[in-house]
Amino acid sequence: MYMVGHDMNLLPFTFPNLPPGGQGPNGFVRDHPATFNGGFVQADYLALPWVMAIMRYDFVHSNADRINGLGADVNNPPPSPFFSPFHSTRNRITPGVQFLIHANIKASFEYQVRPQQAIFAPDGTLLTKPFRTNSALAGLEFVY
């Protein structure tokens, strides 16, 4: 699946010379629009009639994400928060398994592996050790 998005970056604006009790916002300030695209590819493997293994690769490409990660000082930016080549794509790998317990009951487990990252101070000092914001998901679904 592949999708494309566009954000016009409209920010609400209230005129400062409104009389007291005036309602706002009454306009919008437009900034540079942000565009992004991405999607995922998933493979399912039926290991047994009641066990299915899955593997999914998600990605989102956004130039605004790369620029926002640089910091405010363009002459002396802190390092990128992600330990990967400098690019605009964020990705995630999700392996999982599903068990068909009964004709109408399914148990599932997924684990999402995300890029390693760190947090830097504006002067470029490393504030945290590298970490990943991985997540696990367990589910039980039924239909009656």
Secondary structure, DSSP 8 states (H G I E B T S, - for coil): -EEEEEE--EEEE--TT--TT-----EEEE---EEEEEEEEEEEEEEETTEEEEEEEEEEEEHHHHHHTT-S-TTS----SBSS-S-SEEEEEEEEEEEEEETTEEEEEEEEB---B--B-TTS-B-S--B---EEEEEEEE--
